[in-house]
């Protein structure tokens, strides 16, 4: 088992070595979806009765023509024995071998050709950021293998590297562009102009210093204005409470010095001679507990309302109703004398 595993490993590495060598020594370099023709140069192509093309990496018989019988898998065999492939795929990358035999089965030709297939490069793009006043450039492109990056500044090449070196830092501003290429295709980005002359010390929190100062000053002014408004409202409220407390104290002192005619000092009869209604219990209790508050509420009510009509006197069932008014009796008037005044004397 160990010997078998060793053979498999050796075979695997040999295939990798062959493919790597084939990729470096390409007879044909093509892009995907392109077409290719493997030319077969033989002085007497009419003698070739059996032609077989084979892809070594996949061990696939690509095309074969044997005594008039044709079998085309990846391509077609021409009259002169050449192989035509119309649409190339990435799996076609590698070496192709051809064997040509005559009608008696004798080998006339054996040849090998190498095809390298690459993917079409999309247009790259250059971006930059400023780091301590210097532009940091990045060439962005689709991640492909075996790519070459060429950097140009103001149209002149200044750096060339592999796809692992897509970033570069320069100390000068200018016009930059990058070119991405492989053996079959290349494309160049648009030219951009870097400007990292702004000093980092002129920025605050990543923005322009004076813009941030203006924003902070405006925000600070609004905060101070709100604080002043809050202090003013609180001061006015405190003054109102102090004034109200002073009014209550004054009313309380006035009550102690000149007690109002409540309870015992109230008149027991109304102006019409009827007995006065009793004082409500809740008002009497409030007056006894806090006379100043009662007086203050009474004054505020009398200011806001007009003087109300007194309640009707209570009806006494034993009291006789007053007599009804009688109409005036009409007596005949004495007729005045018609005599003259001098005769009446």
Secondary structure as the mmCIF struct_conf table of DSSP 4:
data_model
#
loop_
_struct_conf.conf_type_id
_struct_conf.id
_struct_conf.beg_label_comp_id
_struct_conf.beg_label_asym_id
_struct_conf.beg_label_seq_id
_struct_conf.end_label_comp_id
_struct_conf.end_label_asym_id
_struct_conf.end_label_seq_id
HELX_RH_AL_P HELX_RH_AL_P1 UNK A 2 UNK A 24
BEND BEND1 UNK A 25 UNK A 25
BEND BEND2 UNK A 27 UNK A 27
STRN STRN1 UNK A 28 UNK A 31
TURN_TY1_P TURN_TY1_P1 UNK A 32 UNK A 33
STRN STRN2 UNK A 36 UNK A 38
TURN_TY1_P TURN_TY1_P2 UNK A 43 UNK A 44
HELX_RH_3T_P HELX_RH_3T_P1 UNK A 45 UNK A 47
STRN STRN3 UNK A 50 UNK A 55
TURN_TY1_P TURN_TY1_P3 UNK A 56 UNK A 59
STRN STRN4 UNK A 60 UNK A 66
TURN_TY1_P TURN_TY1_P4 UNK A 67 UNK A 68
STRN STRN5 UNK A 69 UNK A 72
BEND BEND3 UNK A 73 UNK A 75
STRN STRN6 UNK A 76 UNK A 77
TURN_TY1_P TURN_TY1_P5 UNK A 79 UNK A 80
BEND BEND4 UNK A 81 UNK A 81
STRN STRN7 UNK A 83 UNK A 85
BEND BEND5 UNK A 86 UNK A 87
HELX_RH_3T_P HELX_RH_3T_P2 UNK A 90 UNK A 92
STRN STRN8 UNK A 94 UNK A 101
TURN_TY1_P TURN_TY1_P6 UNK A 103 UNK A 104
BEND BEND6 UNK A 105 UNK A 105
STRN STRN9 UNK A 107 UNK A 118
HELX_LH_PP_P HELX_LH_PP_P1 UNK A 119 UNK A 124
STRN STRN10 UNK A 125 UNK A 131
TURN_TY1_P TURN_TY1_P7 UNK A 132 UNK A 133
STRN STRN11 UNK A 134 UNK A 140
BEND BEND7 UNK A 145 UNK A 146
STRN STRN12 UNK A 148 UNK A 153
TURN_TY1_P TURN_TY1_P8 UNK A 154 UNK A 155
STRN STRN13 UNK A 156 UNK A 162
TURN_TY1_P TURN_TY1_P9 UNK A 163 UNK A 164
STRN STRN14 UNK A 167 UNK A 169
BEND BEND8 UNK A 171 UNK A 172
STRN STRN15 UNK A 175 UNK A 181
BEND BEND9 UNK A 183 UNK A 184
STRN STRN16 UNK A 186 UNK A 188
HELX_LH_PP_P HELX_LH_PP_P2 UNK A 189 UNK A 191
STRN STRN17 UNK A 192 UNK A 193
BEND BEND10 UNK A 198 UNK A 198
HELX_RH_3T_P HELX_RH_3T_P3 UNK A 200 UNK A 202
STRN STRN18 UNK A 203 UNK A 204
TURN_TY1_P TURN_TY1_P10 UNK A 205 UNK A 206
STRN STRN19 UNK A 207 UNK A 208
HELX_RH_AL_P HELX_RH_AL_P2 UNK A 209 UNK A 257
BEND BEND11 UNK A 258 UNK A 258
BEND BEND12 UNK A 261 UNK A 261
HELX_RH_3T_P HELX_RH_3T_P4 UNK A 263 UNK A 265
BEND BEND13 UNK A 266 UNK A 266
BEND BEND14 UNK A 268 UNK A 268
STRN STRN20 UNK A 269 UNK A 269
TURN_TY1_P TURN_TY1_P11 UNK A 271 UNK A 272
BEND BEND15 UNK A 273 UNK A 273
HELX_LH_PP_P HELX_LH_PP_P3 UNK A 274 UNK A 274
STRN STRN21 UNK A 275 UNK A 275
HELX_LH_PP_P HELX_LH_PP_P4 UNK A 276 UNK A 280
HELX_RH_AL_P HELX_RH_AL_P3 UNK A 281 UNK A 289
HELX_RH_AL_P HELX_RH_AL_P4 UNK A 291 UNK A 304
BEND BEND16 UNK A 305 UNK A 305
HELX_LH_PP_P HELX_LH_PP_P5 UNK A 306 UNK A 316
BEND BEND17 UNK A 317 UNK A 319
HELX_LH_PP_P HELX_LH_PP_P6 UNK A 320 UNK A 337
BEND BEND18 UNK A 339 UNK A 339
HELX_RH_AL_P HELX_RH_AL_P5 UNK A 341 UNK A 344
#
